[in-house]
Amino acid sequence: MGIEIERKFLVVSDRWQQLAQPVFMRQAYISSTPGRVVRVRIEGQSAMLTLKGKSSGISRGEWEYPIPLIDAEELLSTLCEQPIIEKNRYRIDLDGLVWEVDEFVGENAGLVVAELELQSESQAFIKPDWVGEEISHDHRYANANLFKHPYSRW
Amino acid sequence: MGIEIERKFLVVSDRWQQLAQPVFMRQAYISSTPGRVVRVRIEGQSAMLTLKGKSSGISRGEWEYPIPLIDAEELLSTLCEQPIIEKNRYRIDLDGLVWEVDEFVGENAGLVVAELELQSESQAFIKPDWVGEEISHDHRYANANLFKHPYSRW
């Protein structure tokens, strides 16, 4: 088990766009129950099955397994809850940390969030000027909720 | 994806016990929703994460991934729905087929079922004299239901 410690923010300008090239991701959930999340994700030609446990603050247990791309395609179309979430992810290296900016498409178009994975809950970091309000504790922004209650319908 | 085609039966005598040595299994579910089953199983020193799709008759899609034993122990104790199912499995080779006899313990003690995995739904087979009534379509006997509604409380 790894521990995922992650802070999430809204994005307040487009200045991040010039900092990285996007990769397209498709993901969906076999289980989206809080504390028992089972996610299938395809990124380019690679695919991952990820299990996520109960959140404690901004931390939670995470188990990740690479799976064959063909399995992931089958799982997305047959086993996963619909609809699939689609987004462009920009990985931006800044001050030794990696900001992941997710630009959602489809029913969540218009939503852009920035995630920062940390080594500890108290780890300090510099917030770039394109990073706005923190939404780490607002569960509406969890991907496992966004497919059920997409941003366009808020 | 593999297709699991399986028939399940009650067992009517103890004559199967002398035909194989048991292996002890512990398993539980991250999702037990019909059509979206996510199972963690430990058998001896090996562990498996298995996804199962919607049943169509006695068939359903199945995806299996070996996972580290330590992950499986963590998943069984933290992520999985409780309680865990524990059983002794006897694999019995007969006429080129493998009968898997599951002798449940704990809250399902007293229940013994025999499963037969087939290559096609219409595949013929010889029923040994210790195999009784077919329960393939009785969902009470699904392991994903037995932990919630154990045999001792029927």
Interface residues (C-beta under 8 A of the other chain):
Chain A: M1 I30 S31 T33 G35 R36 V38 L49 L51 G53 K54 G61 W63 Y65 I67 D71 E74 L75 T78 L79 E81
Chain B: M1 I30 S31 T33 G35 R36 V38 L49 L51 G53 K54 G61 W63 Y65 I67 D71 E74 L75 T78 L79 E81
